[in-house]
Amino acid sequence: FFDHTIERTYEALVWGDVEEDQGTIDQYIGRDERNRQNRTVYPEGDKGKHAITHYQVLERLYYCTLVQCKLETGRTHQIRVHAAYLGAPLAGDDKYGDREALRNWRRRGLKRVFLHAHRMALPRPDGSTLELDAPLPEPLVDLLEQRVGIHHDTVTDYAADVRVENPTGHQMKDELV
């Protein structure tokens, strides 16, 4: 974990429109001084720890955006905090999201944060890589298909074509798959 050899790719549904089709959020994350249980972004880097999240828009929907995220670092609540920092908190996020939006998601049947660990790649001692893929759980697929209006096959097709660029210059083994 400490040498950043494990690759983690997530799928997330965020509330709002992410302006850029792809990008990198390179901001420091630390404990919120007002609520120590929460994390927040410290843009000046004077507090917190360095955190880098690469993202790619998979689908723009009416009032939300389906994105794929690849972590370069692994901070507590990193994707949730970075998404909120962009002004597009994760669907169903009761910690960093908007309360009205949360009520809206609950009415649509979302009982959890829409964040899914889609893929992990771990190095083996022999130099090969163990790749683990997990499809979206049925409740999230159902929400996309029935409540949001996107078919999961579309999500899978987009995810297979996504390639996130690495403008920070930080070493990354592979691009998103």
C-alpha positions as CSV (number, residue, x, y, z in Angstrom):
1,F,0.0,0.0,0.0
2,F,2.7,2.5,1.0
3,D,4.5,2.3,-2.3
4,H,1.3,2.7,-4.3
5,T,1.6,-0.6,-6.2
6,I,-2.1,-1.5,-5.8
7,E,-4.3,0.1,-8.5
8,R,-7.9,0.9,-7.5
9,T,-10.6,1.9,-9.9
10,Y,-14.1,3.0,-8.8
11,E,-17.4,3.8,-10.4
12,A,-19.4,6.6,-8.8
13,L,-22.6,8.5,-9.5
14,V,-22.3,12.1,-8.5
15,W,-25.0,14.7,-8.0
16,G,-24.5,17.5,-10.6
17,D,-22.6,18.0,-13.8
18,V,-18.9,17.5,-13.8
19,E,-17.6,20.2,-16.2
20,E,-14.6,18.5,-17.6
21,D,-14.8,15.1,-19.4
22,Q,-11.7,14.0,-17.5
23,G,-9.3,15.5,-15.0
24,T,-7.2,15.1,-12.0
25,I,-7.9,16.5,-8.5
26,D,-4.6,17.1,-6.8
27,Q,-5.5,18.5,-3.4
28,Y,-4.6,18.0,0.2
29,I,-7.1,16.2,2.4
30,G,-7.3,16.4,6.2
31,R,-9.6,16.4,9.1
32,D,-12.2,19.1,9.1
33,E,-11.5,21.5,12.0
34,R,-15.3,22.0,12.6
35,N,-16.1,18.3,12.6
36,R,-13.2,15.9,13.3
37,Q,-15.1,12.9,11.9
38,N,-15.2,14.5,8.5
39,R,-12.5,15.3,6.0
40,T,-12.0,18.4,3.9
41,V,-9.8,19.8,1.2
42,Y,-7.0,22.2,2.1
43,P,-6.1,23.8,-1.3
44,E,-3.1,25.6,0.1
45,G,-1.5,22.3,1.3
46,D,-0.9,23.8,4.7
47,K,-2.8,20.9,6.4
48,G,-3.7,17.4,5.5
49,K,-2.0,14.8,3.3
50,H,-1.5,14.9,-0.5
51,A,-4.3,13.2,-2.4
52,I,-4.6,12.6,-6.1
53,T,-7.8,11.3,-7.9
54,H,-8.0,10.9,-11.7
55,Y,-11.5,10.9,-13.1
56,Q,-13.3,10.2,-16.4
57,V,-16.9,11.0,-17.2
58,L,-18.7,7.9,-18.3
59,E,-22.1,9.3,-18.9
60,R,-23.9,12.7,-18.4
61,L,-27.4,12.2,-17.1
62,Y,-30.2,14.7,-16.4
63,Y,-29.1,15.8,-13.0
64,C,-26.1,13.6,-12.3
65,T,-22.9,12.3,-13.8
66,L,-21.5,8.7,-13.9
67,V,-17.7,8.8,-13.4
68,Q,-14.9,6.4,-13.1
69,C,-12.1,7.3,-10.7
70,K,-8.6,6.0,-10.3
71,L,-6.8,6.7,-7.0
72,E,-3.1,7.5,-7.0
73,T,-3.2,7.9,-3.2
74,G,-5.4,6.4,-0.7
75,R,-6.8,8.9,1.8
76,T,-9.8,8.3,4.0
77,H,-13.0,9.3,2.1
78,Q,-10.7,10.5,-0.8
79,I,-13.2,10.1,-3.6
80,R,-16.1,11.4,-1.5
81,V,-14.2,14.5,-0.4
82,H,-12.7,15.3,-3.9
83,A,-16.2,14.9,-5.5
84,A,-17.7,17.3,-3.0
85,Y,-14.8,19.7,-3.6
86,L,-15.7,19.7,-7.4
87,G,-19.3,20.6,-6.4
88,A,-20.6,17.2,-7.4
89,P,-21.0,15.1,-4.2
90,L,-21.6,11.3,-4.5
91,A,-25.2,10.2,-4.8
92,G,-26.5,9.0,-1.5
93,D,-23.6,10.6,0.5
94,D,-25.0,11.6,3.9
95,K,-21.6,12.9,5.1
96,Y,-20.4,15.2,2.2
97,G,-23.6,15.5,0.1
98,D,-26.5,17.9,0.1
99,R,-29.3,17.0,2.5
100,E,-32.1,17.7,-0.1
101,A,-30.3,15.6,-2.7
102,L,-29.9,12.8,-0.2
103,R,-33.7,12.8,0.5
104,N,-34.2,12.7,-3.3
105,W,-31.9,9.7,-3.7
106,R,-33.6,7.9,-0.8
107,R,-36.9,8.4,-2.5
108,R,-35.4,6.8,-5.6
109,G,-34.4,3.8,-3.6
110,L,-30.7,4.4,-3.1
111,K,-29.9,3.1,0.4
112,R,-26.1,3.7,0.2
113,V,-23.4,5.9,-1.3
114,F,-23.1,5.2,-5.0
115,L,-19.4,4.3,-5.0
116,H,-18.3,0.9,-6.2
117,A,-14.8,-0.6,-6.2
118,H,-14.8,-1.7,-9.8
119,R,-11.3,-3.0,-10.3
120,M,-8.2,-3.8,-8.3
121,A,-4.8,-4.8,-9.6
122,L,-2.2,-6.2,-7.2
123,P,1.4,-7.1,-7.9
124,R,2.4,-10.7,-7.2
125,P,5.8,-11.8,-5.9
126,D,6.6,-13.3,-9.3
127,G,6.2,-10.0,-11.0
128,S,2.8,-10.7,-12.6
129,T,-0.4,-8.8,-11.7
130,L,-3.5,-10.2,-10.1
131,E,-6.5,-8.3,-11.5
132,L,-9.9,-8.4,-9.8
133,D,-13.0,-7.0,-11.4
134,A,-16.4,-6.6,-9.7
135,P,-19.6,-5.7,-11.5
136,L,-21.9,-3.1,-10.1
137,P,-24.2,-4.6,-7.4
138,E,-27.8,-5.2,-8.5
139,P,-29.2,-2.4,-6.4
140,L,-27.0,0.1,-8.2
141,V,-27.7,-1.4,-11.6
142,D,-31.4,-1.2,-10.9
143,L,-31.1,2.4,-9.9
144,L,-29.3,3.3,-13.1
145,E,-31.7,1.4,-15.3
146,Q,-35.0,2.2,-13.6
147,R,-34.6,5.5,-11.9
148,V,-31.9,7.3,-13.8
149,G,-32.5,5.9,-17.3
150,I,-29.2,4.4,-18.3
151,H,-28.6,0.7,-19.0
152,H,-25.7,-1.0,-17.3
153,D,-24.4,-2.4,-20.7
154,T,-23.8,1.3,-21.6
155,V,-21.8,1.7,-18.5
156,T,-19.7,-1.4,-19.2
157,D,-19.1,-0.3,-22.8
158,Y,-17.9,3.1,-21.6
159,A,-15.7,1.7,-18.8
160,A,-13.9,-0.6,-21.3
161,D,-13.0,2.5,-23.5
162,V,-11.9,4.9,-20.7
163,R,-8.3,6.0,-20.6
164,V,-7.5,8.6,-18.0
165,E,-4.5,10.8,-18.8
166,N,-1.9,11.5,-16.1
167,P,-1.1,15.2,-16.4
168,T,0.5,15.4,-12.9
169,G,3.5,13.3,-14.1
170,H,3.2,11.0,-11.1
171,Q,4.1,7.4,-11.9
172,M,1.2,5.1,-12.7
173,K,1.5,1.6,-13.9
174,D,-1.5,1.4,-16.3
175,E,-4.3,3.6,-17.4
176,L,-7.9,2.9,-16.5
177,V,-9.5,-0.1,-18.0
